[in-house]
Amino acid sequence: MRIAITGGTGFVGRHLAARLDPADTVIVSRRTGIAIDDIDALTAAFTGCDAVVHCAGINREIGGQTFERVHVEGTRAVVEAARRAGVGRIVMLSFLRARPDCGSAYHETKWAAEELIRQSGIEHTVLKAGMIYGPGDHMVDHVTKAVRTWPVFATVGFRERKVRPVPIEDAVDVLLAALQGRLPDSTVAVMGAEELELGEAVRRIARVAQRRPVYIPVPVWTIRALAQLTEWTMVTPLVAKAQARMLAEGVSEAAPSTPEPPPGIRPALPFSEERIRAALPGGRFTIDDLRPTRHARACLRRLRNGPVAVAS
Ligand SMILES: NC(=O)c1ccc[n+]([C@@H]2O[C@H](COP(=O)([O-])OP(=O)(O)OC[C@H]3O[C@@H](n4cnc5c(N)ncnc54)[C@H](OP(=O)(O)O)[C@@H]3O)[C@@H](O)[C@H]2O)c1
């Protein structure tokens, strides 16, 4: 089976690709020279593929890379290219709480993308996944670096929110089941086996990282302000505005209500210290994580060596 993965250079896409035959896998991302709104390039990439796994997405907007353009126009292009290339199946990775009219552009555009897949006329599965963790993720990575960098950790609000973290192994198992047509439903919720309070998830990660920060509960608006600040200043924000919204409402229930995979395919692994340890990154946040530092270094390089791309 030949498979194209949009977002195949990202966290989930990389782990999925590692479980597939490289000779029969096509990786689509800007880093491999294909933007997901380029229908001709996508059609060429998808030609000869039996299935497309659509993982490309963003969690913050930068310049022209808006949620509308990447999630909605990008998915429209993926569907059109899949149709032109005669692809038989699309599996899309969406977010557990993607839904319309909720006041968050991330959630609303992911929902709009789901609808494009559901209306594509191509056999499909939409996976609405909760927070996925594992080596190279955005969850254990950010919390670990934060507790290694600062002695205090701001927790979201005064009411505990619940999460059901999904180990990347489990998430890839469900993706593979979807590819093989083994899921009975065409829209499926992917949640981890263990439900815990967000604060406990953070404490568990800090314990594994051997740090004991002081936890300070702060109002939700403070986390939103922190998200805006870190989107402006950090290469990969400590928390993006879309993530602040996710944390504020919890990530333990599908919205709208969605069936889970059958037992045997459903995620079964707990958020254990052993699995957190496997996902632990090296290092902490440094000034190299700041966008002005990256720009300054790129400008210096350009002065020394001639023109190079400036990373955002
Ligand atoms: N991680 C989670 O916990 C989680 C949970 C539920 C849903 N999701 C969704 O699942 C998807 C994958 O998540 P992830 O954690 O793997 O994200 P990620 O690590 O940020 O990877 C995103 C991927 O999308 C590609 N991409 C972004 N904009 C693109 C564009 N304009 N054209 C082509 N490729 C583009 C990126 O590659 P380039 O930068 O090279 O283009 C990268 O390969 C996302 O849509 C995310 O919203 C993630």
The ligand as a Gaussian input file, in Angstrom:
#p B3LYP/6-31G(d) Opt

LIG

0 1
 N        0.061000      16.773000      18.559000
 C       -1.150000      16.650000      19.091000
 O       -1.311000      16.439000      20.293000
 C       -2.377000      16.754000      18.193000
 C       -3.606000      16.342000      18.695000
 C       -4.732000      16.417000      17.877000
 C       -4.636000      16.923000      16.610000
 N       -3.421000      17.336000      16.151000
 C       -3.370000      17.851000      14.791000
 O       -2.661000      16.900000      14.035000
 C       -1.842000      17.551000      13.075000
 C       -0.394000      17.098000      13.261000
 O        0.026000      17.422000      14.588000
 P        1.571000      17.474000      14.951000
 O        1.644000      17.526000      16.412000
 O        2.301000      16.415000      14.193000
 O        1.949000      18.900000      14.347000
 P        3.404000      19.447000      13.993000
 O        4.467000      18.698000      14.683000
 O        3.334000      20.926000      14.202000
 O        3.503000      19.164000      12.435000
 C        2.735000      19.872000      11.505000
 C        3.112000      19.410000      10.120000
 O        2.334000      20.148000       9.166000
 C        3.190000      20.635000       8.153000
 N        2.644000      21.893000       7.617000
 C        2.258000      22.991000       8.298000
 N        1.840000      23.939000       7.450000
 C        1.960000      23.411000       6.194000
 C        1.699000      23.902000       4.896000
 N        1.222000      25.133000       4.668000
 N        1.948000      23.106000       3.835000
 C        2.444000      21.849000       4.014000
 N        2.716000      21.320000       5.222000
 C        2.474000      22.104000       6.303000
 C        4.520000      20.837000       8.880000
 O        5.631000      20.761000       7.999000
 P        6.394000      22.051000       7.415000
 O        6.573000      23.007000       8.531000
 O        7.647000      21.491000       6.844000
 O        5.483000      22.555000       6.346000
 C        4.574000      19.613000       9.780000
 O        5.050000      18.495000       9.053000
 C       -2.028000      19.039000      13.268000
 O       -2.946000      19.474000      12.310000
 C       -2.598000      19.161000      14.656000
 O       -3.467000      20.264000      14.740000
 C       -2.292000      17.250000      16.900000

